[in-house]
Amino acid sequence: MTAGDTPAEALANREEAMAAWIESCLISGDPIPGPAKSPAPVA
């Protein structure tokens, strides 16, 4: 999860959030799932 004062700022912060999550998984030995096989729903 990420946050920001604007939607654009929140999106910019996502790279840092994803990197922190991956690092946490690697440290704890948790698996990192691959990409989903089904497309995401479009609203």
N, C-alpha and C positions, 0 to 999 in steps of 0.2 A: 504494500500500500504506500502511496505517496501523497503529498499535499503541496499546496502552493497558494499564493495570494490570487492567482489567476489560473484558468485552465491551462494556458500555455506554460506557466511555471511548473505546474504539477506534472505535465507531460515531460518537461525537461528534467525533472527530478527522478523520473522513472529509471534511468540508466543506473543511477547510484543505488536506488532501491533494489533493482534486479541483481546488481553485483553483490550487494550485502547479503541477499537471500542465498545466492549461489555459494558464496563464501561460507555462510552458516551451514549449508548442507554438506559441503566438503569437510568442514571441521568436525561435524557431528556424525559423518558417515551416512547421512540420509541420501536416498537416491534422488537424482534430478530427472524428472520426467521429460520424455521427448515431446515433440510437437503433437498436438491433437490431430487425430485422423479426420475428424469431421469439421467442416467450416463453421466459423462462429456465426451465430444468427445476426441478421442485419435488420435493424429497426426502421 
